[in-house]
């Protein structure tokens, strides 16, 4: 399952944030780890060649990154960036919880009335099922 692959990548990259993408290849979802080229531990900048190679390999389904010293909640920079993203996001927290967020949404409100702790889940049931 891609959730296990994402968590393993987070562990491998800690204390830095890991980053990667979920793509669909021949009907299967695959997590593709990417290099984080950020100088800081608490942010990610996905290596453009890694991103392009993943995008060339399949249909892009989600952007992934970790908060190895925090929760899977959106940080303020995440909230801002997600407003302009054309792809859903998955964030894995230090406890291994993975939360999905819809792209092109204003996530300034903490709760959407769901029972998932205020997280606005990714619309893709297919991706959620693989976590």
C-alpha positions as CSV (number, residue, x, y, z in Angstrom):
1,X,0.0,0.0,0.0
2,X,1.2,3.5,-0.8
3,X,0.7,4.6,2.8
4,X,3.4,2.2,4.0
5,X,5.8,3.5,1.3
6,X,5.1,7.1,2.3
7,X,5.7,6.3,6.0
8,X,8.9,4.5,5.2
9,X,10.2,7.4,3.1
10,X,9.4,9.8,6.0
11,X,11.4,7.7,8.4
12,X,14.3,7.5,6.0
13,X,14.4,11.3,5.5
14,X,13.8,12.5,9.1
15,X,14.4,15.0,10.5
16,X,14.0,16.6,7.1
17,X,10.6,16.6,5.4
18,X,10.2,13.9,2.8
19,X,8.4,14.7,-0.5
20,X,7.1,12.7,-3.4
21,X,4.1,12.1,-5.6
22,X,1.4,9.5,-6.1
23,X,0.9,8.5,-9.7
24,X,-1.3,6.0,-11.5
25,X,0.5,3.6,-13.7
26,X,-1.5,0.9,-15.6
27,X,-4.4,1.4,-13.2
28,X,-2.3,1.0,-10.1
29,X,-1.3,3.8,-7.6
30,X,2.4,4.1,-7.0
31,X,4.2,6.4,-4.5
32,X,7.3,7.9,-6.1
33,X,9.8,9.4,-3.6
34,X,11.4,12.7,-4.8
35,X,14.4,14.5,-3.5
36,X,13.8,17.5,-1.2
37,X,16.3,20.2,-2.3
38,X,15.3,22.7,0.4
39,X,18.0,23.9,2.7
40,X,15.6,23.8,5.7
41,X,14.3,20.9,7.7
42,X,10.8,22.3,8.0
43,X,9.9,22.8,4.3
44,X,10.2,21.0,1.1
45,X,11.1,21.9,-2.5
46,X,10.7,18.9,-4.8
47,X,13.5,18.3,-7.2
48,X,12.1,19.4,-10.6
49,X,13.7,16.4,-12.4
50,X,12.2,13.9,-10.0
51,X,8.8,15.5,-10.4
52,X,9.0,15.6,-14.2
53,X,10.2,12.0,-14.3
54,X,7.3,10.9,-12.1
55,X,4.8,12.9,-14.2
56,X,6.2,11.3,-17.4
57,X,5.7,7.9,-15.8
58,X,2.0,8.1,-15.0
59,X,-1.0,10.2,-14.2
60,X,-0.3,12.6,-11.3
61,X,-2.7,12.0,-8.4
62,X,-1.3,13.7,-5.3
63,X,1.7,15.7,-4.0
64,X,3.1,14.2,-0.7
65,X,5.2,15.6,2.0
66,X,5.8,14.9,5.7
67,X,5.8,16.8,8.9
68,X,8.3,14.7,10.8
69,X,8.1,16.8,13.9
70,X,4.4,17.6,13.8
71,X,1.0,16.5,12.8
72,X,-0.6,15.9,9.4
73,X,-2.4,19.3,9.7
74,X,-1.6,21.9,7.1
75,X,1.0,24.5,8.1
76,X,0.4,28.1,7.2
77,X,2.7,27.9,4.2
78,X,0.9,24.7,3.2
79,X,-2.5,26.4,3.4
80,X,-1.3,29.2,1.1
81,X,0.4,26.9,-1.5
82,X,-2.5,24.5,-1.6
83,X,-4.8,27.3,-2.8
84,X,-2.9,27.4,-6.0
85,X,-2.2,23.7,-6.5
86,X,-3.8,21.8,-9.3
87,X,-3.1,18.5,-7.5
88,X,-4.4,17.1,-4.2
89,X,-2.0,16.9,-1.3
90,X,-1.2,14.2,1.3
91,X,0.6,15.1,4.5
92,X,2.0,12.5,6.9
93,X,2.6,13.5,10.5
94,X,5.2,12.2,12.9
95,X,2.7,9.6,14.3
96,X,2.2,8.2,10.8
97,X,-1.3,9.6,10.2
98,X,-1.8,10.6,6.6
99,X,-4.3,13.3,5.8
100,X,-5.5,14.3,2.3
101,X,-6.4,17.8,1.2
102,X,-8.3,19.0,-1.8
103,X,-6.5,21.2,-4.3
104,X,-7.7,24.7,-5.2
105,X,-9.4,25.1,-1.8
106,X,-9.1,27.7,0.9
107,X,-8.2,25.7,4.0
108,X,-8.2,28.7,6.4
109,X,-11.0,27.1,8.4
110,X,-9.9,24.3,10.6
111,X,-13.0,22.2,10.4
112,X,-15.3,21.1,7.6
113,X,-17.8,19.4,9.9
114,X,-16.5,15.9,9.1
115,X,-15.4,13.5,11.8
116,X,-11.8,13.5,10.7
117,X,-10.5,16.2,13.1
118,X,-11.2,19.0,10.7
119,X,-9.2,17.7,7.8
120,X,-10.6,18.3,4.4
121,X,-10.1,14.9,2.8
122,X,-8.8,14.3,-0.7
123,X,-11.7,13.7,-3.1
124,X,-10.1,10.5,-4.5
125,X,-11.5,7.5,-2.7
126,X,-9.1,5.4,-4.7
127,X,-6.1,7.2,-3.1
128,X,-7.7,7.1,0.4
129,X,-8.2,3.4,0.1
130,X,-4.5,2.8,-0.5
131,X,-3.4,4.7,2.7
